[in-house]
Amino acid sequence: MLEGFEAINPRWAGYKNRKYTAQFISSKMEEMFDINTANIEPLSAPDDDYPTSPSDQYFIGFIDNSSRFTISIKKSPEYKIGYSAHPSFKLTGRWVGPRLNAYIEEFLNELPVKYSMSDDFQHLDISITNLDSLETLIEKVGPDLFIQYPQAEFLFEQGIPAFRDGYHHTKQGLYELVSVFENIPTTRISSRRKYTSDYFEELWGNKLNLM
């Protein structure tokens, strides 16, 4: 079984710190049980044959598990309130591989959306910050999301329209957008995130309507 699995998973088979390889098991069987593994008919590995492309549902599931919809904030002296903000979509994949990378790129191009993408053999990073592109993506994948559905729904129905109206350029507006978004139960907020609603509440204090 190990021999067949290693045949179709060369990356896994190549890990140098693996002890229990097919070769290791074979030598132990011959040593301990006097079994000649050469006489055992091996399991055959399947052909390296993939579907033409994964379904949209596969890609949407990949998005749901490997991405996050978020609101990015940074200090920007050029704005009156001293901060800039924008909603964004970020996807990070590990060990994705060229087959899926190519399909993801095709999927995004056909929507179409503006995005940045970097990939190598080990990592895939995609970012979408353009409001129209983010709206287009959510319109396409949003109804089929599960984990990321509440965040996508909020951005689509309230967040993106508020950003278009420039509401985030006011202290009250930025505070409300951040506060509502981070309190969506399944929102993935990094513990290292600095610009939270608590941060702005402490910074602006009585200038905010907290009711």
N, C-alpha and C positions, 0 to 999 in steps of 0.2 A: 504494500500500500504506500509506504513512504517513497519507494522508488518511482511509482507512478505519479505521486503528488509532486515530487521534486522535478519530474520531467516537464510538467506544465507550469511550474513556478520557479524559474531559474533564479530570480532575485532572492526568494526565500531560501532556496537551496544553497545559495552562495554565502549566507551569513557565516562568518568565520567562528563565531562563538557558539554555534550549535553543536551540542555533543551527540545527540541521538539522531544521527543521519542514517540513511539506508545502508551505507557502507559499514557503519558502526554496528547496527543490528545484525547485519549479515555475518560479520566476523564473530560476534558473540554467540550467535546460533551455532556456528561451526565449532567454536571452541567449547561451549558448555554442553551442547546436546548432540554433537557429532552429526549435525545436519548439513548436507551439502546443498547450500542455497542455489547453486547453479542448476540444480535439477527441478527447482520450483518455477513453474510457469509464471512469469511476471504479469501483472495487470497492465493493460495497454493504455497509454495516455490518449485522450481524445485529440482529434486534429485541431490545429490552431485556426479554428474557423469561427468568426464572429458574425453577428448580424450586421447588416449594412450600416445601421446606426441605432443607438438606443432610442427608446420612445421619449416623447416629451415628459411623460409621467416619471420616467427614470431620472431625467435631468431635474425636474421639480423636486423630487425626493432628495436628490443630491444637494440642491440649494437649501432645502429645509434643514438638512443636517449639518451642512458645512459653511453656512453663511450667516450673516446677521444684517438686519436693517438697523441703522443707528442714526444718531444726531451727533455730528462732529463739531467741536467747539475749540476755538483758539483765540488768544489775545490778538486784537487788531486795532491799533491806535487810530487807523483811518476812519473807524466808525465811531459815532458819537458815544455809544455806550461802552466802547473799548473792547468789544468782543465780536467775532463773526461766527456764524453757525450755518451748517447746511446738513440736510438729510443725506444719507448715503447707504449704498449697498456694498458690502464687502464679502467676498467669497475666498476662503483659503482652503486649498486641498493639499493633501500630502500623499505622495506616491500615486498620483492620479494617472500619469502615463500619457503618451502622445495620442493614443486613439481617442480617449475621452476629451482631451484638450482640444483636439481638432473639432469634435462635435460641438463642444461648448461654444467655441468661437463661431462656428457656423450658425448655431442657434441664436446667438446674440446679434450677429450680422443680419439675420433674416427678420428680426423684430421690426425695425432696426433700432439699436440704441448706441449711444456714445459710451465707450468704456475704456479703461486702461487694463492691460493684461500683461503679466509677466509669468513665465513658466520655465522650468528646467526639469530635469529628470525626477527631482524629488518634490518640488513645490509648484503650486499653481496659485496665483493671486489675481483677483479681479476686483476692480473698484468702479462703481457708478455713482456720480455725484450730480450730473445734469438733471434738473427737475423733470424735464419732458421725458428723458430716457428712463428715469426712475419710475415715473408714472406708467410708462409703456410696459416696463418689466413687470410691475405689480399687477397691471391689468391682465397680463398674460398668465402669470404663474400664481397670483394671489389666491384665487378661489380654491386651488388645490393644495395650498400650504397647510401644515398642521401646527408645527412648533412655532414657526415664524408668522403665522396668520394674524395674530392680534397687532403686532408691530406694523406689518404691511397694511392692514386695514386702517390703522390710525394715520399712517403717513398718507395713504391714498385719499382718505376722506377728509382729514383735517390738517395734517402736517404740511403737505405739499401746497395746498391752497393758502395756508397761513404764510409760508415762506414766499410764495409768489407775491403776496400782498405786502411783504416787508415787515410783517409783525415781529419777526425775530430781531429787528433793529431797535426795538424798544425794550426797556428793562423788564417790564411786565410781560411782554410777549415772549421774550427768550426764557424767562423763568417759567412761565406756564407750559411752554412747549417741552422743556426739559423735565419739569415736574411730572406732567402727565405721562410722557414717554417712559421714564424710568420706573414708573409705578405700574406699568403693564406687567402682570405676574411673571411672564416668561422672558422678559427682556434680559439679554446678556450684558450686564454692566461690569466692566473690569474693575477689580478692587483698586487699581492704580489710577482710575479716572479721577481727575482733579475737579473739572467743572461740572459739578452736580447741582441739583436744586438747593441743597443745603449750603453749598458754597455761595451761590448767588443770594440766598436768603440772608446769610451772615454779612455778605458784602454790601447789599443794598438796603437791608433792614426795612425801616418804615416807609421806604419809597415803593414798596410792593403791597399790592392788595392780596393778602393771604387768606381771605375769607372764601 
